[in-house]
Amino acid sequence: MCIICIDLEKERLTVQEAWRNLGEMKNSIEPDHYEELKDEISKLLIDEYVKNVYPYVYEMHNTIELCETCQCDPCDCHGGPNG
């Protein structure tokens, strides 16, 4: 696990700091891990933006219960083949 991952996990870095550190450490991180970390930090940045700019949407998105079978709300499969 790299230092950025560790510090993000322990909340010692903000998402913005992690993004900046990732840019600074790009050449010293394995390419596959760099892409994985870039995707994860990007998701965190988007999540943080939505939380701050659209708190209602953020709250709604994080409280919707999706159907376990089709992952939709409302359910598109009506409980699956036996439902």
PDB file of N, CA, C and O in Angstrom:
ATOM      1  N   MET A   1       0.853  -1.178   0.000  1.00  0.00           N
ATOM      2  CA  MET A   1       0.000   0.000   0.000  1.00  0.00           C
ATOM      3  C   MET A   1       0.898   1.240   0.000  1.00  0.00           C
ATOM      4  O   MET A   1       1.874   1.301   0.749  1.00  0.00           O
ATOM      5  N   CYS A   2       0.573   2.219  -0.832  1.00  0.00           N
ATOM      6  CA  CYS A   2       1.416   3.415  -0.938  1.00  0.00           C
ATOM      7  C   CYS A   2       1.047   4.448   0.131  1.00  0.00           C
ATOM      8  O   CYS A   2       0.017   4.335   0.796  1.00  0.00           O
ATOM      9  N   ILE A   3       1.883   5.423   0.275  1.00  0.00           N
ATOM     10  CA  ILE A   3       1.700   6.453   1.306  1.00  0.00           C
ATOM     11  C   ILE A   3       0.403   7.241   1.107  1.00  0.00           C
ATOM     12  O   ILE A   3      -0.240   7.634   2.081  1.00  0.00           O
ATOM     13  N   ILE A   4       0.024   7.467  -0.129  1.00  0.00           N
ATOM     14  CA  ILE A   4      -1.228   8.196  -0.393  1.00  0.00           C
ATOM     15  C   ILE A   4      -2.411   7.362   0.084  1.00  0.00           C
ATOM     16  O   ILE A   4      -3.323   7.883   0.727  1.00  0.00           O
ATOM     17  N   CYS A   5      -2.398   6.076  -0.227  1.00  0.00           N
ATOM     18  CA  CYS A   5      -3.488   5.195   0.215  1.00  0.00           C
ATOM     19  C   CYS A   5      -3.581   5.149   1.737  1.00  0.00           C
ATOM     20  O   CYS A   5      -4.668   5.243   2.307  1.00  0.00           O
ATOM     21  N   ILE A   6      -2.451   5.008   2.373  1.00  0.00           N
ATOM     22  CA  ILE A   6      -2.413   4.936   3.841  1.00  0.00           C
ATOM     23  C   ILE A   6      -2.956   6.221   4.455  1.00  0.00           C
ATOM     24  O   ILE A   6      -3.796   6.185   5.354  1.00  0.00           O
ATOM     25  N   ASP A   7      -2.465   7.361   3.958  1.00  0.00           N
ATOM     26  CA  ASP A   7      -2.903   8.638   4.525  1.00  0.00           C
ATOM     27  C   ASP A   7      -4.366   8.935   4.226  1.00  0.00           C
ATOM     28  O   ASP A   7      -5.046   9.541   5.054  1.00  0.00           O
ATOM     29  N   LEU A   8      -4.863   8.529   3.074  1.00  0.00           N
ATOM     30  CA  LEU A   8      -6.293   8.689   2.778  1.00  0.00           C
ATOM     31  C   LEU A   8      -7.128   7.830   3.712  1.00  0.00           C
ATOM     32  O   LEU A   8      -8.132   8.285   4.258  1.00  0.00           O
ATOM     33  N   GLU A   9      -6.706   6.583   3.890  1.00  0.00           N
ATOM     34  CA  GLU A   9      -7.434   5.663   4.751  1.00  0.00           C
ATOM     35  C   GLU A   9      -7.499   6.176   6.186  1.00  0.00           C
ATOM     36  O   GLU A   9      -8.530   6.056   6.848  1.00  0.00           O
ATOM     37  N   LYS A  10      -6.395   6.747   6.661  1.00  0.00           N
ATOM     38  CA  LYS A  10      -6.343   7.252   8.036  1.00  0.00           C
ATOM     39  C   LYS A  10      -6.839   8.685   8.151  1.00  0.00           C
ATOM     40  O   LYS A  10      -6.767   9.291   9.220  1.00  0.00           O
ATOM     41  N   GLU A  11      -7.351   9.232   7.025  1.00  0.00           N
ATOM     42  CA  GLU A  11      -7.895  10.587   6.962  1.00  0.00           C
ATOM     43  C   GLU A  11      -6.883  11.643   7.379  1.00  0.00           C
ATOM     44  O   GLU A  11      -7.238  12.644   8.002  1.00  0.00           O
ATOM     45  N   ARG A  12      -5.605  11.412   7.026  1.00  0.00           N
ATOM     46  CA  ARG A  12      -4.565  12.396   7.277  1.00  0.00           C
ATOM     47  C   ARG A  12      -4.362  13.307   6.074  1.00  0.00           C
ATOM     48  O   ARG A  12      -3.599  14.271   6.137  1.00  0.00           O
ATOM     49  N   LEU A  13      -5.048  12.994   4.978  1.00  0.00           N
ATOM     50  CA  LEU A  13      -5.006  13.812   3.766  1.00  0.00           C
ATOM     51  C   LEU A  13      -6.425  14.168   3.365  1.00  0.00           C
ATOM     52  O   LEU A  13      -7.345  13.365   3.520  1.00  0.00           O
ATOM     53  N   THR A  14      -6.596  15.373   2.852  1.00  0.00           N
ATOM     54  CA  THR A  14      -7.869  15.680   2.216  1.00  0.00           C
ATOM     55  C   THR A  14      -7.828  15.075   0.818  1.00  0.00           C
ATOM     56  O   THR A  14      -6.767  14.672   0.341  1.00  0.00           O
ATOM     57  N   VAL A  15      -8.961  15.014   0.179  1.00  0.00           N
ATOM     58  CA  VAL A  15      -9.007  14.468  -1.174  1.00  0.00           C
ATOM     59  C   VAL A  15      -8.195  15.350  -2.116  1.00  0.00           C
ATOM     60  O   VAL A  15      -7.516  14.847  -3.012  1.00  0.00           O
ATOM     61  N   GLN A  16      -8.266  16.671  -1.914  1.00  0.00           N
ATOM     62  CA  GLN A  16      -7.491  17.588  -2.753  1.00  0.00           C
ATOM     63  C   GLN A  16      -5.990  17.377  -2.562  1.00  0.00           C
ATOM     64  O   GLN A  16      -5.233  17.400  -3.532  1.00  0.00           O
ATOM     65  N   GLU A  17      -5.559  17.173  -1.322  1.00  0.00           N
ATOM     66  CA  GLU A  17      -4.140  16.909  -1.057  1.00  0.00           C
ATOM     67  C   GLU A  17      -3.703  15.590  -1.695  1.00  0.00           C
ATOM     68  O   GLU A  17      -2.603  15.488  -2.238  1.00  0.00           O
ATOM     69  N   ALA A  18      -4.569  14.591  -1.623  1.00  0.00           N
ATOM     70  CA  ALA A  18      -4.249  13.297  -2.230  1.00  0.00           C
ATOM     71  C   ALA A  18      -4.088  13.447  -3.741  1.00  0.00           C
ATOM     72  O   ALA A  18      -3.186  12.852  -4.330  1.00  0.00           O
ATOM     73  N   TRP A  19      -4.955  14.234  -4.368  1.00  0.00           N
ATOM     74  CA  TRP A  19      -4.875  14.470  -5.811  1.00  0.00           C
ATOM     75  C   TRP A  19      -3.550  15.159  -6.170  1.00  0.00           C
ATOM     76  O   TRP A  19      -2.873  14.768  -7.121  1.00  0.00           O
ATOM     77  N   ARG A  20      -3.200  16.176  -5.402  1.00  0.00           N
ATOM     78  CA  ARG A  20      -1.949  16.897  -5.648  1.00  0.00           C
ATOM     79  C   ARG A  20      -0.745  15.972  -5.439  1.00  0.00           C
ATOM     80  O   ARG A  20       0.185  15.973  -6.245  1.00  0.00           O
ATOM     81  N   ASN A  21      -0.762  15.185  -4.361  1.00  0.00           N
ATOM     82  CA  ASN A  21       0.328  14.241  -4.093  1.00  0.00           C
ATOM     83  C   ASN A  21       0.443  13.188  -5.190  1.00  0.00           C
ATOM     84  O   ASN A  21       1.545  12.781  -5.558  1.00  0.00           O
ATOM     85  N   LEU A  22      -0.688  12.756  -5.704  1.00  0.00           N
ATOM     86  CA  LEU A  22      -0.664  11.771  -6.776  1.00  0.00           C
ATOM     87  C   LEU A  22       0.053  12.333  -7.997  1.00  0.00           C
ATOM     88  O   LEU A  22       0.850  11.637  -8.627  1.00  0.00           O
ATOM     89  N   GLY A  23      -0.225  13.580  -8.329  1.00  0.00           N
ATOM     90  CA  GLY A  23       0.462  14.211  -9.450  1.00  0.00           C
ATOM     91  C   GLY A  23       1.960  14.316  -9.219  1.00  0.00           C
ATOM     92  O   GLY A  23       2.751  14.122 -10.142  1.00  0.00           O
ATOM     93  N   GLU A  24       2.349  14.621  -7.994  1.00  0.00           N
ATOM     94  CA  GLU A  24       3.769  14.755  -7.664  1.00  0.00           C
ATOM     95  C   GLU A  24       4.486  13.402  -7.665  1.00  0.00           C
ATOM     96  O   GLU A  24       5.683  13.334  -7.946  1.00  0.00           O
ATOM     97  N   MET A  25       3.760  12.330  -7.353  1.00  0.00           N
ATOM     98  CA  MET A  25       4.382  11.008  -7.220  1.00  0.00           C
ATOM     99  C   MET A  25       4.122  10.115  -8.431  1.00  0.00           C
ATOM    100  O   MET A  25       4.426   8.923  -8.390  1.00  0.00           O
ATOM    101  N   LYS A  26       3.570  10.668  -9.499  1.00  0.00           N
ATOM    102  CA  LYS A  26       3.173   9.872 -10.658  1.00  0.00           C
ATOM    103  C   LYS A  26       4.287   8.956 -11.158  1.00  0.00           C
ATOM    104  O   LYS A  26       4.031   7.794 -11.476  1.00  0.00           O
ATOM    105  N   ASN A  27       5.495   9.451 -11.231  1.00  0.00           N
ATOM    106  CA  ASN A  27       6.603   8.663 -11.776  1.00  0.00           C
ATOM    107  C   ASN A  27       7.161   7.631 -10.810  1.00  0.00           C
ATOM    108  O   ASN A  27       7.952   6.779 -11.216  1.00  0.00           O
ATOM    109  N   SER A  28       6.770   7.686  -9.540  1.00  0.00           N
ATOM    110  CA  SER A  28       7.307   6.732  -8.568  1.00  0.00           C
ATOM    111  C   SER A  28       6.282   5.673  -8.147  1.00  0.00           C
ATOM    112  O   SER A  28       6.560   4.852  -7.273  1.00  0.00           O
ATOM    113  N   ILE A  29       5.107   5.692  -8.765  1.00  0.00           N
ATOM    114  CA  ILE A  29       4.057   4.720  -8.453  1.00  0.00           C
ATOM    115  C   ILE A  29       3.901   3.790  -9.652  1.00  0.00           C
ATOM    116  O   ILE A  29       3.977   4.227 -10.801  1.00  0.00           O
ATOM    117  N   GLU A  30       3.685   2.524  -9.380  1.00  0.00           N
ATOM    118  CA  GLU A  30       3.433   1.555 -10.450  1.00  0.00           C
ATOM    119  C   GLU A  30       2.285   2.058 -11.328  1.00  0.00           C
ATOM    120  O   GLU A  30       1.288   2.551 -10.801  1.00  0.00           O
ATOM    121  N   PRO A  31       2.399   1.946 -12.638  1.00  0.00           N
ATOM    122  CA  PRO A  31       1.358   2.462 -13.542  1.00  0.00           C
ATOM    123  C   PRO A  31      -0.046   1.929 -13.248  1.00  0.00           C
ATOM    124  O   PRO A  31      -1.014   2.689 -13.299  1.00  0.00           O
ATOM    125  N   ASP A  32      -0.170   0.641 -12.942  1.00  0.00           N
ATOM    126  CA  ASP A  32      -1.490   0.082 -12.643  1.00  0.00           C
ATOM    127  C   ASP A  32      -2.076   0.678 -11.370  1.00  0.00           C
ATOM    128  O   ASP A  32      -3.262   1.001 -11.308  1.00  0.00           O
ATOM    129  N   HIS A  33      -1.230   0.819 -10.359  1.00  0.00           N
ATOM    130  CA  HIS A  33      -1.701   1.399  -9.102  1.00  0.00           C
ATOM    131  C   HIS A  33      -2.030   2.872  -9.280  1.00  0.00           C
ATOM    132  O   HIS A  33      -2.991   3.370  -8.693  1.00  0.00           O
ATOM    133  N   TYR A  34      -1.243   3.568 -10.080  1.00  0.00           N
ATOM    134  CA  TYR A  34      -1.510   4.983 -10.371  1.00  0.00           C
ATOM    135  C   TYR A  34      -2.911   5.133 -10.964  1.00  0.00           C
ATOM    136  O   TYR A  34      -3.683   5.981 -10.515  1.00  0.00           O
ATOM    137  N   GLU A  35      -3.243   4.325 -11.957  1.00  0.00           N
ATOM    138  CA  GLU A  35      -4.565   4.417 -12.594  1.00  0.00           C
ATOM    139  C   GLU A  35      -5.678   4.087 -11.612  1.00  0.00           C
ATOM    140  O   GLU A  35      -6.716   4.749 -11.591  1.00  0.00           O
ATOM    141  N   GLU A  36      -5.458   3.059 -10.797  1.00  0.00           N
ATOM    142  CA  GLU A  36      -6.442   2.666  -9.793  1.00  0.00           C
ATOM    143  C   GLU A  36      -6.662   3.796  -8.781  1.00  0.00           C
ATOM    144  O   GLU A  36      -7.798   4.124  -8.439  1.00  0.00           O
ATOM    145  N   LEU A  37      -5.572   4.374  -8.315  1.00  0.00           N
ATOM    146  CA  LEU A  37      -5.651   5.449  -7.328  1.00  0.00           C
ATOM    147  C   LEU A  37      -6.256   6.714  -7.939  1.00  0.00           C
ATOM    148  O   LEU A  37      -7.024   7.417  -7.283  1.00  0.00           O
ATOM    149  N   LYS A  38      -5.911   6.997  -9.182  1.00  0.00           N
ATOM    150  CA  LYS A  38      -6.478   8.151  -9.879  1.00  0.00           C
ATOM    151  C   LYS A  38      -7.995   8.009  -9.983  1.00  0.00           C
ATOM    152  O   LYS A  38      -8.724   8.976  -9.763  1.00  0.00           O
ATOM    153  N   ASP A  39      -8.472   6.817 -10.314  1.00  0.00           N
ATOM    154  CA  ASP A  39      -9.912   6.576 -10.405  1.00  0.00           C
ATOM    155  C   ASP A  39     -10.589   6.731  -9.049  1.00  0.00           C
ATOM    156  O   ASP A  39     -11.658   7.333  -8.946  1.00  0.00           O
ATOM    157  N   GLU A  40      -9.961   6.185  -8.009  1.00  0.00           N
ATOM    158  CA  GLU A  40     -10.534   6.262  -6.662  1.00  0.00           C
ATOM    159  C   GLU A  40     -10.596   7.712  -6.176  1.00  0.00           C
ATOM    160  O   GLU A  40     -11.620   8.146  -5.649  1.00  0.00           O
ATOM    161  N   ILE A  41      -9.519   8.452  -6.350  1.00  0.00           N
ATOM    162  CA  ILE A  41      -9.501   9.849  -5.907  1.00  0.00           C
ATOM    163  C   ILE A  41     -10.491  10.668  -6.722  1.00  0.00           C
ATOM    164  O   ILE A  41     -11.144  11.558  -6.179  1.00  0.00           O
ATOM    165  N   SER A  42     -10.613  10.385  -8.008  1.00  0.00           N
ATOM    166  CA  SER A  42     -11.590  11.087  -8.851  1.00  0.00           C
ATOM    167  C   SER A  42     -13.002  10.871  -8.323  1.00  0.00           C
ATOM    168  O   SER A  42     -13.789  11.815  -8.245  1.00  0.00           O
ATOM    169  N   LYS A  43     -13.325   9.636  -7.960  1.00  0.00           N
ATOM    170  CA  LYS A  43     -14.646   9.344  -7.402  1.00  0.00           C
ATOM    171  C   LYS A  43     -14.862  10.096  -6.096  1.00  0.00           C
ATOM    172  O   LYS A  43     -15.947  10.620  -5.846  1.00  0.00           O
ATOM    173  N   LEU A  44     -13.825  10.147  -5.263  1.00  0.00           N
ATOM    174  CA  LEU A  44     -13.936  10.874  -3.991  1.00  0.00           C
ATOM    175  C   LEU A  44     -14.122  12.369  -4.222  1.00  0.00           C
ATOM    176  O   LEU A  44     -14.888  13.013  -3.505  1.00  0.00           O
ATOM    177  N   LEU A  45     -13.436  12.924  -5.204  1.00  0.00           N
ATOM    178  CA  LEU A  45     -13.587  14.345  -5.532  1.00  0.00           C
ATOM    179  C   LEU A  45     -15.003  14.651  -6.010  1.00  0.00           C
ATOM    180  O   LEU A  45     -15.597  15.650  -5.604  1.00  0.00           O
ATOM    181  N   ILE A  46     -15.537  13.796  -6.866  1.00  0.00           N
ATOM    182  CA  ILE A  46     -16.901  13.992  -7.365  1.00  0.00           C
ATOM    183  C   ILE A  46     -17.897  13.872  -6.221  1.00  0.00           C
ATOM    184  O   ILE A  46     -18.826  14.672  -6.114  1.00  0.00           O
ATOM    185  N   ASP A  47     -17.705  12.877  -5.371  1.00  0.00           N
ATOM    186  CA  ASP A  47     -18.585  12.672  -4.228  1.00  0.00           C
ATOM    187  C   ASP A  47     -18.562  13.885  -3.298  1.00  0.00           C
ATOM    188  O   ASP A  47     -19.607  14.332  -2.825  1.00  0.00           O
ATOM    189  N   GLU A  48     -17.372  14.408  -3.042  1.00  0.00           N
ATOM    190  CA  GLU A  48     -17.233  15.582  -2.183  1.00  0.00           C
ATOM    191  C   GLU A  48     -17.902  16.812  -2.814  1.00  0.00           C
ATOM    192  O   GLU A  48     -18.548  17.598  -2.120  1.00  0.00           O
ATOM    193  N   TYR A  49     -17.743  16.968  -4.111  1.00  0.00           N
ATOM    194  CA  TYR A  49     -18.359  18.091  -4.819  1.00  0.00           C
ATOM    195  C   TYR A  49     -19.882  18.019  -4.715  1.00  0.00           C
ATOM    196  O   TYR A  49     -20.534  19.009  -4.386  1.00  0.00           O
ATOM    197  N   VAL A  50     -20.440  16.850  -4.997  1.00  0.00           N
ATOM    198  CA  VAL A  50     -21.896  16.692  -4.932  1.00  0.00           C
ATOM    199  C   VAL A  50     -22.384  16.932  -3.507  1.00  0.00           C
ATOM    200  O   VAL A  50     -23.419  17.565  -3.298  1.00  0.00           O
ATOM    201  N   LYS A  51     -21.646  16.430  -2.541  1.00  0.00           N
ATOM    202  CA  LYS A  51     -22.031  16.608  -1.136  1.00  0.00           C
ATOM    203  C   LYS A  51     -22.084  18.082  -0.761  1.00  0.00           C
ATOM    204  O   LYS A  51     -22.989  18.506  -0.042  1.00  0.00           O
ATOM    205  N   ASN A  52     -21.116  18.872  -1.243  1.00  0.00           N
ATOM    206  CA  ASN A  52     -21.060  20.288  -0.892  1.00  0.00           C
ATOM    207  C   ASN A  52     -21.993  21.161  -1.725  1.00  0.00           C
ATOM    208  O   ASN A  52     -22.585  22.103  -1.198  1.00  0.00           O
ATOM    209  N   VAL A  53     -22.131  20.867  -3.000  1.00  0.00           N
ATOM    210  CA  VAL A  53     -22.920  21.721  -3.884  1.00  0.00           C
ATOM    211  C   VAL A  53     -24.386  21.302  -3.928  1.00  0.00           C
ATOM    212  O   VAL A  53     -25.278  22.147  -4.000  1.00  0.00           O
ATOM    213  N   TYR A  54     -24.629  19.995  -3.884  1.00  0.00           N
ATOM    214  CA  TYR A  54     -25.993  19.474  -3.958  1.00  0.00           C
ATOM    215  C   TYR A  54     -26.255  18.528  -2.784  1.00  0.00           C
ATOM    216  O   TYR A  54     -26.393  17.322  -2.991  1.00  0.00           O
ATOM    217  N   PRO A  55     -26.327  19.051  -1.557  1.00  0.00           N
ATOM    218  CA  PRO A  55     -26.471  18.159  -0.401  1.00  0.00           C
ATOM    219  C   PRO A  55     -27.731  17.279  -0.462  1.00  0.00           C
ATOM    220  O   PRO A  55     -27.709  16.136  -0.007  1.00  0.00           O
ATOM    221  N   TYR A  56     -28.827  17.812  -1.024  1.00  0.00           N
ATOM    222  CA  TYR A  56     -30.050  17.019  -1.113  1.00  0.00           C
ATOM    223  C   TYR A  56     -29.837  15.807  -2.029  1.00  0.00           C
ATOM    224  O   TYR A  56     -30.248  14.698  -1.689  1.00  0.00           O
ATOM    225  N   VAL A  57     -29.205  16.012  -3.175  1.00  0.00           N
ATOM    226  CA  VAL A  57     -28.939  14.920  -4.105  1.00  0.00           C
ATOM    227  C   VAL A  57     -28.011  13.901  -3.460  1.00  0.00           C
ATOM    228  O   VAL A  57     -28.224  12.696  -3.588  1.00  0.00           O
ATOM    229  N   TYR A  58     -26.988  14.380  -2.771  1.00  0.00           N
ATOM    230  CA  TYR A  58     -26.047  13.489  -2.093  1.00  0.00           C
ATOM    231  C   TYR A  58     -26.773  12.618  -1.079  1.00  0.00           C
ATOM    232  O   TYR A  58     -26.574  11.404  -1.034  1.00  0.00           O
ATOM    233  N   GLU A  59     -27.609  13.241  -0.271  1.00  0.00           N
ATOM    234  CA  GLU A  59     -28.342  12.506   0.762  1.00  0.00           C
ATOM    235  C   GLU A  59     -29.285  11.494   0.129  1.00  0.00           C
ATOM    236  O   GLU A  59     -29.375  10.354   0.586  1.00  0.00           O
ATOM    237  N   MET A  60     -29.987  11.905  -0.923  1.00  0.00           N
ATOM    238  CA  MET A  60     -30.925  11.012  -1.593  1.00  0.00           C
ATOM    239  C   MET A  60     -30.181   9.821  -2.213  1.00  0.00           C
ATOM    240  O   MET A  60     -30.626   8.678  -2.114  1.00  0.00           O
ATOM    241  N   HIS A  61     -29.052  10.107  -2.847  1.00  0.00           N
ATOM    242  CA  HIS A  61     -28.268   9.053  -3.491  1.00  0.00           C
ATOM    243  C   HIS A  61     -27.756   8.036  -2.478  1.00  0.00           C
ATOM    244  O   HIS A  61     -27.656   6.850  -2.795  1.00  0.00           O
ATOM    245  N   ASN A  62     -27.437   8.469  -1.295  1.00  0.00           N
ATOM    246  CA  ASN A  62     -26.872   7.581  -0.288  1.00  0.00           C
ATOM    247  C   ASN A  62     -27.908   6.913   0.598  1.00  0.00           C
ATOM    248  O   ASN A  62     -27.544   6.161   1.501  1.00  0.00           O
ATOM    249  N   THR A  63     -29.195   7.169   0.362  1.00  0.00           N
ATOM    250  CA  THR A  63     -30.223   6.541   1.184  1.00  0.00           C
ATOM    251  C   THR A  63     -31.180   5.667   0.390  1.00  0.00           C
ATOM    252  O   THR A  63     -32.013   4.981   0.983  1.00  0.00           O
ATOM    253  N   ILE A  64     -31.085   5.674  -0.936  1.00  0.00           N
ATOM    254  CA  ILE A  64     -31.976   4.864  -1.760  1.00  0.00           C
ATOM    255  C   ILE A  64     -31.612   3.389  -1.611  1.00  0.00           C
ATOM    256  O   ILE A  64     -30.441   3.017  -1.689  1.00  0.00           O
ATOM    257  N   GLU A  65     -32.618   2.565  -1.398  1.00  0.00           N
ATOM    258  CA  GLU A  65     -32.387   1.131  -1.316  1.00  0.00           C
ATOM    259  C   GLU A  65     -32.753   0.516  -2.659  1.00  0.00           C
ATOM    260  O   GLU A  65     -33.898   0.603  -3.101  1.00  0.00           O
ATOM    261  N   LEU A  66     -31.772  -0.105  -3.301  1.00  0.00           N
ATOM    262  CA  LEU A  66     -31.974  -0.694  -4.609  1.00  0.00           C
ATOM    263  C   LEU A  66     -32.386  -2.148  -4.490  1.00  0.00           C
ATOM    264  O   LEU A  66     -32.062  -2.822  -3.512  1.00  0.00           O
ATOM    265  N   CYS A  67     -33.102  -2.620  -5.491  1.00  0.00           N
ATOM    266  CA  CYS A  67     -33.467  -4.037  -5.574  1.00  0.00           C
ATOM    267  C   CYS A  67     -32.183  -4.860  -5.620  1.00  0.00           C
ATOM    268  O   CYS A  67     -31.266  -4.525  -6.370  1.00  0.00           O
ATOM    269  N   GLU A  68     -32.104  -5.916  -4.843  1.00  0.00           N
ATOM    270  CA  GLU A  68     -30.902  -6.748  -4.810  1.00  0.00           C
ATOM    271  C   GLU A  68     -30.685  -7.501  -6.120  1.00  0.00           C
ATOM    272  O   GLU A  68     -29.551  -7.852  -6.445  1.00  0.00           O
ATOM    273  N   THR A  69     -31.736  -7.751  -6.864  1.00  0.00           N
ATOM    274  CA  THR A  69     -31.629  -8.508  -8.102  1.00  0.00           C
ATOM    275  C   THR A  69     -31.229  -7.627  -9.279  1.00  0.00           C
ATOM    276  O   THR A  69     -30.256  -7.924  -9.972  1.00  0.00           O
ATOM    277  N   CYS A  70     -31.980  -6.535  -9.512  1.00  0.00           N
ATOM    278  CA  CYS A  70     -31.726  -5.720 -10.705  1.00  0.00           C
ATOM    279  C   CYS A  70     -30.983  -4.427 -10.410  1.00  0.00           C
ATOM    280  O   CYS A  70     -30.589  -3.719 -11.337  1.00  0.00           O
ATOM    281  N   GLN A  71     -30.783  -4.105  -9.132  1.00  0.00           N
ATOM    282  CA  GLN A  71     -30.082  -2.889  -8.708  1.00  0.00           C
ATOM    283  C   GLN A  71     -30.787  -1.624  -9.182  1.00  0.00           C
ATOM    284  O   GLN A  71     -30.128  -0.631  -9.493  1.00  0.00           O
ATOM    285  N   CYS A  72     -32.115  -1.645  -9.241  1.00  0.00           N
ATOM    286  CA  CYS A  72     -32.896  -0.489  -9.692  1.00  0.00           C
ATOM    287  C   CYS A  72     -33.856  -0.043  -8.596  1.00  0.00           C
ATOM    288  O   CYS A  72     -34.229  -0.827  -7.724  1.00  0.00           O
ATOM    289  N   ASP A  73     -34.247   1.215  -8.653  1.00  0.00           N
ATOM    290  CA  ASP A  73     -35.286   1.762  -7.801  1.00  0.00           C
ATOM    291  C   ASP A  73     -36.112   2.690  -8.671  1.00  0.00           C
ATOM    292  O   ASP A  73     -35.595   3.740  -9.052  1.00  0.00           O
ATOM    293  N   PRO A  74     -37.318   2.394  -9.005  1.00  0.00           N
ATOM    294  CA  PRO A  74     -38.055   1.207  -8.569  1.00  0.00           C
ATOM    295  C   PRO A  74     -37.579  -0.043  -9.295  1.00  0.00           C
ATOM    296  O   PRO A  74     -36.916   0.025 -10.330  1.00  0.00           O
ATOM    297  N   CYS A  75     -37.928  -1.156  -8.735  1.00  0.00           N
ATOM    298  CA  CYS A  75     -37.488  -2.450  -9.263  1.00  0.00           C
ATOM    299  C   CYS A  75     -38.031  -2.679 -10.678  1.00  0.00           C
ATOM    300  O   CYS A  75     -39.219  -2.504 -10.945  1.00  0.00           O
ATOM    301  N   ASP A  76     -37.116  -3.076 -11.577  1.00  0.00           N
ATOM    302  CA  ASP A  76     -37.511  -3.397 -12.955  1.00  0.00           C
ATOM    303  C   ASP A  76     -37.823  -4.871 -13.137  1.00  0.00           C
ATOM    304  O   ASP A  76     -38.495  -5.254 -14.094  1.00  0.00           O
ATOM    305  N   CYS A  77     -37.341  -5.691 -12.229  1.00  0.00           N
ATOM    306  CA  CYS A  77     -37.517  -7.143 -12.417  1.00  0.00           C
ATOM    307  C   CYS A  77     -38.647  -7.690 -11.558  1.00  0.00           C
ATOM    308  O   CYS A  77     -38.986  -8.868 -11.674  1.00  0.00           O
ATOM    309  N   HIS A  78     -39.237  -6.866 -10.700  1.00  0.00           N
ATOM    310  CA  HIS A  78     -40.325  -7.251  -9.813  1.00  0.00           C
ATOM    311  C   HIS A  78     -39.977  -8.460  -8.950  1.00  0.00           C
ATOM    312  O   HIS A  78     -40.776  -9.381  -8.780  1.00  0.00           O
ATOM    313  N   GLY A  79     -38.761  -8.428  -8.412  1.00  0.00           N
ATOM    314  CA  GLY A  79     -38.341  -9.473  -7.482  1.00  0.00           C
ATOM    315  C   GLY A  79     -37.710 -10.681  -8.125  1.00  0.00           C
ATOM    316  O   GLY A  79     -37.500 -11.698  -7.464  1.00  0.00           O
ATOM    317  N   GLY A  80     -37.408 -10.590  -9.380  1.00  0.00           N
ATOM    318  CA  GLY A  80     -36.723 -11.700 -10.044  1.00  0.00           C
ATOM    319  C   GLY A  80     -37.704 -12.642 -10.731  1.00  0.00           C
ATOM    320  O   GLY A  80     -38.903 -12.367 -10.785  1.00  0.00           O
ATOM    321  N   PRO A  81     -37.194 -13.747 -11.252  1.00  0.00           N
ATOM    322  CA  PRO A  81     -38.026 -14.652 -12.027  1.00  0.00           C
ATOM    323  C   PRO A  81     -39.125 -15.312 -11.191  1.00  0.00           C
ATOM    324  O   PRO A  81     -40.143 -15.739 -11.737  1.00  0.00           O
ATOM    325  N   ASN A  82     -38.931 -15.398  -9.885  1.00  0.00           N
ATOM    326  CA  ASN A  82     -39.930 -16.029  -9.027  1.00  0.00           C
ATOM    327  C   ASN A  82     -40.829 -15.007  -8.331  1.00  0.00           C
ATOM    328  O   ASN A  82     -41.704 -15.386  -7.552  1.00  0.00           O
ATOM    329  N   GLY A  83     -40.618 -13.680  -8.612  1.00  0.00           N
ATOM    330  CA  GLY A  83     -41.354 -12.641  -7.886  1.00  0.00           C
ATOM    331  C   GLY A  83     -42.559 -12.127  -8.522  1.00  0.00           C
ATOM    332  O   GLY A  83     -43.224 -11.253  -7.967  1.00  0.00           O
TER     333      GLY A  83
END
